[in-house]
Amino acid sequence: MIELMGIPDDRVVGVRIDGHVDKAAFDQIIAEIEARSAHHEKLRIYAEIHSLGGMSLETLLADFKFAVKNWRRFDREAIVSDRRWLQGIAPVVDKLFPGIEVKAFALDDADAARAWVQEP
């Protein structure tokens, strides 16, 4: 399941992932990003990941295609998870995508992650 989270800062698209991510839910997130892009030059992502139960191939391809086309729309991403492998990829993603600052936080530090992703 992937769902939108309410974050007070309209520049921040908050998502919670817990289990399998299907195409319909992914499309809902993309629609939200598109709507907010109309009002903000740069967006930010707050991704709270409790468990990752996989994606269909269709969803994985859509995610990859969207990321490649749109990475310049974002300037900051907080990855919040207790999964060590997700925390480990944050520095790699930070280096792969210039202009996007990516930082990992543990679930216990979710408040700090939300504060960081909303900083001016």
C-alpha positions in Angstrom: 0.0 0.0 0.0 1.2 3.5 -0.8 -0.8 6.5 0.4 -0.4 10.3 0.6 0.4 11.8 4.0 -0.6 15.3 5.1 2.5 17.5 5.4 1.8 21.2 6.3 4.3 22.5 3.7 2.6 22.3 0.3 6.0 21.8 -1.4 6.4 18.5 0.3 4.7 15.4 -1.1 4.4 12.9 1.8 4.0 9.2 1.1 3.7 6.2 3.4 4.6 2.8 2.0 3.7 -0.4 3.8 3.6 -3.5 1.6 2.9 -3.9 -2.1 2.8 -0.8 -4.3 0.3 -1.1 -7.1 0.0 0.9 -10.3 -3.3 2.6 -9.3 -1.9 4.0 -6.0 1.4 5.0 -7.8 -0.6 6.9 -10.4 -2.4 8.8 -7.5 1.0 9.9 -6.2 2.1 11.0 -9.6 -1.1 13.0 -10.1 -0.5 14.8 -6.7 3.1 15.6 -7.8 1.8 17.0 -11.1 -0.9 19.1 -9.3 1.7 20.6 -6.9 4.2 21.3 -9.7 1.8 23.8 -11.1 2.2 25.9 -8.0 5.9 25.3 -7.1 9.1 25.3 -9.1 10.7 22.7 -6.9 9.1 20.0 -4.8 10.3 17.8 -1.9 9.5 14.2 -1.0 9.0 12.7 2.4 8.9 8.9 2.0 8.0 6.9 5.1 8.7 3.3 4.4 7.5 0.7 6.9 7.8 -2.3 4.6 8.3 -2.8 0.9 6.4 -5.7 -0.4 7.4 -5.2 -4.0 6.0 -3.6 -7.1 4.5 -5.0 -10.3 6.8 -4.7 -13.3 4.3 -2.2 -14.8 4.6 0.0 -11.7 8.4 -0.4 -11.5 8.8 0.8 -15.1 6.4 3.7 -14.6 8.4 4.7 -11.5 11.7 4.6 -13.4 10.3 6.5 -16.4 8.9 9.2 -14.1 12.1 9.5 -12.1 14.3 9.9 -15.2 12.0 12.5 -16.8 11.3 14.5 -13.6 14.3 14.4 -11.2 14.9 18.1 -11.7 11.6 19.0 -10.2 12.8 18.0 -6.8 15.4 19.5 -4.5 15.2 17.5 -1.3 14.0 14.0 -0.2 13.8 12.4 3.2 13.8 8.6 3.3 12.4 7.5 6.7 12.7 3.8 7.4 14.2 1.2 9.7 15.3 -0.9 6.7 19.1 -0.6 6.7 19.4 -1.1 3.0 17.1 1.9 2.3 19.2 4.0 4.7 22.3 2.8 2.8 21.0 3.9 -0.6 20.3 7.5 0.4 24.0 8.6 0.0 24.1 6.8 -3.3 21.0 8.5 -4.6 22.3 11.8 -3.2 25.3 11.5 -5.5 23.5 10.1 -8.5 21.0 13.0 -8.8 22.7 16.4 -8.7 20.5 19.1 -7.2 18.6 16.8 -5.0 19.6 16.5 -1.4 18.7 13.1 0.0 18.9 12.1 3.6 17.9 8.9 5.5 16.2 8.8 8.9 15.1 6.1 11.2 11.3 5.8 11.9 12.0 7.0 15.4 13.3 10.2 13.9 10.3 10.9 11.7 9.7 14.3 13.4 13.3 15.3 12.6 12.8 14.1 9.0 9.7 16.2 8.5 11.4 19.2 10.0 14.4 18.8 7.7 12.4 18.3 4.5 10.4 21.4 5.3 13.4 23.7 6.0 13.5 26.8 3.8 
